[in-house]
Amino acid sequence: MRAATRNALILVAGAASACRPDFGAPTSLVADQRVLAIVAEPPEAAPGEAISVRALVVGPEGTIDAPADWSFCLDPEPAADNNVVAASCVTGPATTVGSGVTISAALPGDGCARFGPDTPPTIPGQPPLRPRDADVTGGYYQPLRATVGDPTAGALLAGVALIRISCNLPNVGLAVIQEYQDRYRRNDNPTIQQILVAATDGTTSALPTTLAPGASLVLVVAWPAGDAETFPVYDVRAQALVDRRESLRASWFATAGAFDVDRSGRTGDDPLAYATNTWTAPDAPGPVHFWIVLRDDRGGSATRAFDIDVQ
């Protein structure tokens, strides 16, 4: 796994045996059905503990109340593989642990061995695997797949979320382990507090229900200041625990019109608790569906949907 993409949602659309890359429209434009986000509550848990997960499935017609088949991936990524997760986690067969828009399931008990710092299991026919490296937040992640659709029809939507698992610190002394356990608090999901419109003079107002064709809005998504949590990370060079503050980023989606950027947010050293983006309405009238997915860099997420009628 790569540090920069550990808390990503990996999306697959099309037949179960292949990925369909999209080199055209921006990712913020929802032109077809897809799994937009997978939200876990809590977003961090120890192996064997239960989490609740829900899938946000969307399409040009809006949010889709579609049940998913859920499965945990048990295949570690081979060392020679440059993907975030093993290919079999995305498209291979899997044992379903539940079905529904929302389910509750216990994380696999050996997650810290398969995807963390513990000694990995031996896989027949493959060379021995080495323990995983933590990402820049000190985290390890259990892949979870949600599959929506009828497998016999050959058209599936799938999303793979990376659920943060609580594992021990590797290769440190007992004193550091004790200090880490005393200071570290598991991640909580961020909260989308409000969505507003910003004027040129800096004032804000509520979202409009209608907008003229071709007009632009500066959208603001705000979260509580405390949602950018501070947590300790073991610094190998310093041989000590150092504090790190979460960054938060918003991914913007709409069924029409255009955003200036697909994502915007704040780094861990930025105290501001909001992100902005400009959206320009399409020329054609009609309802436009919007979604915002807010993510922190420890795997937490929140979603919000709203509509604006272009007329």
C-alpha positions as CSV (number, residue, x, y, z in Angstrom):
1,M,0.0,0.0,0.0
2,R,1.2,3.5,-0.7
3,A,1.1,6.2,2.0
4,A,-0.6,8.8,-0.2
5,T,-3.6,6.6,-1.0
6,R,-4.2,4.4,2.1
7,N,-7.6,6.0,2.9
8,A,-8.9,6.1,-0.7
9,L,-12.1,4.5,-2.0
10,I,-11.1,2.4,-5.0
11,L,-13.9,2.2,-7.5
12,V,-14.7,-0.3,-10.2
13,A,-17.6,-0.2,-12.7
14,G,-18.6,-2.7,-15.4
15,A,-18.0,-6.4,-15.6
16,A,-16.7,-8.2,-12.5
17,S,-13.6,-9.4,-14.3
18,A,-12.3,-6.0,-15.5
19,C,-11.8,-2.3,-14.6
20,R,-13.1,0.4,-16.9
21,P,-10.9,3.4,-16.9
22,D,-12.4,6.8,-17.6
23,F,-10.2,9.3,-19.3
24,G,-12.9,11.8,-20.3
25,A,-15.2,13.6,-17.8
26,P,-13.8,14.8,-14.5
27,T,-14.4,12.6,-11.5
28,S,-16.7,15.2,-10.0
29,L,-19.3,14.7,-12.8
30,V,-21.7,11.9,-12.0
31,A,-22.7,10.7,-15.4
32,D,-23.4,7.1,-14.6
33,Q,-24.1,5.0,-11.5
34,R,-21.2,4.3,-9.1
35,V,-20.3,3.7,-5.5
36,L,-19.3,7.2,-4.4
37,A,-18.3,6.5,-0.8
38,I,-18.2,3.8,1.9
39,V,-18.6,5.2,5.5
40,A,-17.6,3.0,8.5
41,E,-18.7,3.7,12.0
42,P,-16.4,3.7,13.9
43,P,-13.8,4.4,11.2
44,E,-11.0,2.6,13.2
45,A,-11.3,-0.6,15.2
46,A,-9.2,-3.5,16.3
47,P,-9.3,-6.9,14.6
48,G,-12.3,-8.9,15.8
49,E,-14.3,-5.7,16.7
50,A,-17.5,-4.9,14.9
51,I,-18.1,-1.9,12.6
52,S,-21.1,-0.6,10.8
53,V,-20.7,0.3,7.1
54,R,-22.9,1.9,4.6
55,A,-22.5,2.5,0.9
56,L,-23.4,5.8,-0.9
57,V,-24.5,4.7,-4.4
58,V,-25.4,7.5,-6.8
59,G,-26.3,8.1,-10.4
60,P,-27.7,10.8,-12.7
61,E,-31.1,10.4,-11.1
62,G,-29.7,11.0,-7.6
63,T,-29.0,8.8,-4.6
64,I,-29.8,5.2,-5.1
65,D,-31.1,3.1,-2.3
66,A,-29.3,0.0,-3.5
67,P,-28.2,-2.9,-1.2
68,A,-24.6,-4.2,-1.6
69,D,-22.9,-7.5,-1.0
70,W,-20.1,-6.9,1.5
71,S,-16.8,-8.9,1.8
72,F,-13.5,-8.5,3.6
73,C,-10.4,-9.0,1.4
74,L,-7.9,-11.5,2.9
75,D,-5.2,-11.3,0.2
76,P,-2.2,-9.1,1.1
77,E,-0.7,-7.0,-1.6
78,P,2.4,-8.8,-3.1
79,A,5.6,-6.8,-2.6
80,A,6.1,-6.6,-6.4
81,D,2.6,-5.2,-6.9
82,N,2.4,-1.4,-7.2
83,N,-1.4,-1.2,-6.5
84,V,-3.0,0.0,-3.3
85,V,-4.6,-3.4,-2.8
86,A,-4.2,-6.8,-4.4
87,A,-6.1,-7.1,-7.7
88,S,-8.1,-10.0,-6.2
89,C,-9.5,-7.6,-3.6
90,V,-11.2,-5.7,-6.3
91,T,-12.4,-8.2,-8.9
92,G,-11.8,-11.7,-7.4
93,P,-14.3,-14.0,-5.7
94,A,-15.0,-13.3,-2.1
95,T,-16.9,-14.6,0.9
96,T,-19.9,-12.3,1.7
97,V,-20.2,-11.2,5.3
98,G,-23.5,-9.4,4.8
99,S,-25.9,-7.8,2.4
100,G,-27.7,-4.5,2.6
101,V,-27.3,-0.7,2.3
102,T,-25.9,-0.8,5.8
103,I,-24.5,-3.8,7.7
104,S,-22.6,-4.6,10.9
105,A,-19.6,-7.0,10.7
106,A,-16.6,-7.9,12.8
107,L,-13.2,-7.1,11.3
108,P,-11.1,-10.3,10.5
109,G,-9.1,-11.3,13.6
110,D,-5.8,-11.6,11.7
111,G,-5.9,-8.2,10.0
112,C,-2.7,-7.0,11.7
113,A,-0.9,-10.0,10.3
114,R,-2.3,-9.7,6.8
115,F,-2.3,-6.0,6.5
116,G,-0.3,-4.7,9.5
117,P,3.0,-5.0,11.2
118,D,2.6,-8.5,12.6
119,T,4.2,-11.6,10.9
120,P,2.2,-12.4,7.8
121,P,0.7,-15.8,7.2
122,T,2.3,-18.1,4.6
123,I,0.4,-18.3,1.3
124,P,0.9,-21.6,-0.6
125,G,2.8,-21.0,-3.9
126,Q,3.9,-17.6,-3.0
127,P,7.2,-16.3,-1.5
128,P,7.1,-15.2,2.1
129,L,5.6,-11.8,2.7
130,R,7.1,-9.2,4.9
131,P,5.0,-7.1,7.4
132,R,3.3,-4.0,6.1
133,D,4.7,-0.5,6.5
134,A,2.5,2.0,8.2
135,D,1.3,5.1,6.2
136,V,2.3,8.6,7.2
137,T,-0.3,8.6,9.9
138,G,1.0,5.4,11.4
139,G,-2.0,3.5,10.1
140,Y,-2.8,0.0,8.7
141,Y,-5.9,-0.8,6.7
142,Q,-8.2,-3.8,6.1
143,P,-9.8,-3.7,2.6
144,L,-13.6,-4.1,2.5
145,R,-15.5,-4.5,-0.8
146,A,-19.1,-3.5,-1.5
147,T,-20.6,-4.9,-4.7
148,V,-23.8,-3.6,-6.1
149,G,-25.8,-5.2,-8.9
150,D,-26.7,-8.6,-10.4
151,P,-23.5,-10.8,-11.1
152,T,-25.5,-12.9,-13.6
153,A,-26.2,-9.7,-15.7
154,G,-22.5,-8.9,-15.9
155,A,-22.9,-5.3,-14.8
156,L,-21.6,-4.6,-11.3
157,L,-20.7,-1.5,-9.3
158,A,-18.0,-2.1,-6.8
159,G,-16.1,0.0,-4.2
160,V,-13.2,-1.0,-2.0
161,A,-12.8,0.9,1.2
162,L,-9.7,0.8,3.4
163,I,-10.8,0.4,7.1
164,R,-8.2,1.5,9.6
165,I,-7.2,-1.3,12.0
166,S,-5.6,-0.7,15.4
167,C,-2.3,-2.6,15.6
168,N,0.7,-2.6,17.9
169,L,3.7,-0.3,17.2
170,P,6.5,-2.4,15.7
171,N,10.1,-2.4,16.7
172,V,9.9,-0.1,19.7
173,G,10.6,-0.4,23.4
174,L,8.0,-1.1,26.1
175,A,8.2,2.5,27.3
176,V,7.2,3.9,23.9
177,I,4.4,1.3,23.6
178,Q,3.0,2.4,26.9
179,E,3.2,6.1,26.0
180,Y,1.5,5.5,22.7
181,Q,-1.3,3.6,24.3
182,D,-1.8,6.4,26.8
183,R,-1.8,9.2,24.2
184,Y,-3.4,7.7,21.1
185,R,-7.1,8.0,20.6
186,R,-8.8,6.1,17.8
187,N,-10.1,8.1,14.9
188,D,-13.6,9.5,14.8
189,N,-15.5,10.4,11.6
190,P,-15.5,14.0,10.6
191,T,-18.8,15.9,10.5
192,I,-20.2,18.1,7.7
193,Q,-21.5,20.9,9.9
194,Q,-23.0,23.1,7.2
195,I,-22.9,23.9,3.4
196,L,-23.1,27.6,2.5
197,V,-22.7,30.0,-0.4
198,A,-20.0,32.7,-0.1
199,A,-20.4,36.1,-1.6
200,T,-17.6,38.3,-3.0
201,D,-17.5,40.4,0.2
202,G,-16.9,37.3,2.3
203,T,-20.4,36.9,3.8
204,T,-22.2,33.6,3.6
205,S,-25.8,32.6,3.0
206,A,-27.9,29.4,2.8
207,L,-27.9,27.3,-0.3
208,P,-30.3,28.5,-3.0
209,T,-33.1,26.1,-4.2
210,T,-32.9,27.5,-7.7
211,L,-30.1,29.1,-9.9
212,A,-30.1,30.6,-13.4
213,P,-28.4,28.7,-16.2
214,G,-24.7,29.4,-16.5
215,A,-24.5,31.2,-13.1
216,S,-21.8,30.4,-10.6
217,L,-21.8,29.7,-6.9
218,V,-18.8,29.7,-4.4
219,L,-19.8,26.7,-2.2
220,V,-18.4,26.3,1.3
221,V,-18.4,23.1,3.3
222,A,-17.6,23.6,7.0
223,W,-16.7,21.2,9.8
224,P,-16.2,21.6,13.6
225,A,-12.6,22.7,14.3
226,G,-12.1,19.8,16.6
227,D,-12.7,17.3,13.8
228,A,-9.1,17.8,12.7
229,E,-7.8,15.6,15.5
230,T,-4.3,15.5,16.8
231,F,-2.6,12.1,17.4
232,P,0.9,10.7,18.0
233,V,3.0,9.1,15.3
234,Y,6.3,7.2,15.9
235,D,9.1,9.1,14.1
236,V,11.8,6.6,13.3
237,R,14.5,9.2,12.8
238,A,13.7,11.0,16.1
239,Q,13.1,7.6,17.8
240,A,10.2,9.3,19.6
241,L,6.5,9.9,19.3
242,V,5.6,13.2,17.6
243,D,2.2,14.9,17.3
244,R,0.4,15.1,14.0
245,R,-2.8,16.9,13.1
246,E,-5.2,15.5,10.6
247,S,-5.8,17.0,7.2
248,L,-9.3,17.1,5.8
249,R,-10.4,17.2,2.2
250,A,-13.7,17.5,0.5
251,S,-14.5,15.7,-2.8
252,W,-17.2,17.4,-4.8
253,F,-19.7,15.7,-7.1
254,A,-22.7,16.9,-9.2
255,T,-24.8,15.4,-12.0
256,A,-24.3,18.5,-14.2
257,G,-22.4,21.8,-14.4
258,A,-18.7,22.1,-13.6
259,F,-16.6,22.5,-10.4
260,D,-13.3,24.5,-10.5
261,V,-11.6,21.5,-8.8
262,D,-12.6,17.9,-7.9
263,R,-11.2,18.2,-4.4
264,S,-10.3,20.9,-1.9
265,G,-9.4,21.0,1.8
266,R,-7.0,21.9,4.6
267,T,-3.6,20.4,5.5
268,G,-2.8,19.5,9.1
269,D,-1.0,22.8,9.7
270,D,-4.0,24.9,8.5
271,P,-6.3,25.9,11.3
272,L,-9.3,26.9,9.1
273,A,-12.3,24.5,9.3
274,Y,-13.8,24.8,5.9
275,A,-13.2,24.2,2.2
276,T,-14.5,26.1,-0.8
277,N,-15.2,25.3,-4.5
278,T,-16.8,27.2,-7.3
279,W,-19.6,25.5,-9.3
280,T,-20.9,26.8,-12.6
281,A,-24.5,25.7,-13.5
282,P,-25.1,24.1,-16.9
283,D,-26.8,26.0,-19.7
284,A,-29.6,23.4,-19.8
285,P,-32.4,23.8,-17.2
286,G,-33.3,21.0,-14.8
287,P,-32.5,19.6,-11.4
288,V,-28.9,19.0,-10.4
289,H,-27.9,16.5,-7.6
290,F,-24.9,17.3,-5.5
291,W,-22.8,15.2,-3.0
292,I,-19.9,16.2,-0.8
293,V,-17.6,13.5,0.7
294,L,-15.4,14.8,3.5
295,R,-12.4,12.6,4.5
296,D,-9.7,12.9,7.0
297,D,-6.3,11.3,6.5
298,R,-6.9,8.5,9.0
299,G,-9.7,6.9,7.0
300,G,-12.7,8.8,8.5
301,S,-15.4,10.1,6.2
302,A,-18.8,11.9,6.1
303,T,-21.3,12.6,3.3
304,R,-23.9,15.1,2.5
305,A,-26.3,15.5,-0.4
306,F,-28.4,18.4,-1.7
307,D,-30.2,19.6,-4.9
308,I,-30.4,22.8,-6.9
309,D,-32.9,23.4,-9.7
310,V,-31.4,25.2,-12.7
311,Q,-34.2,27.3,-14.3
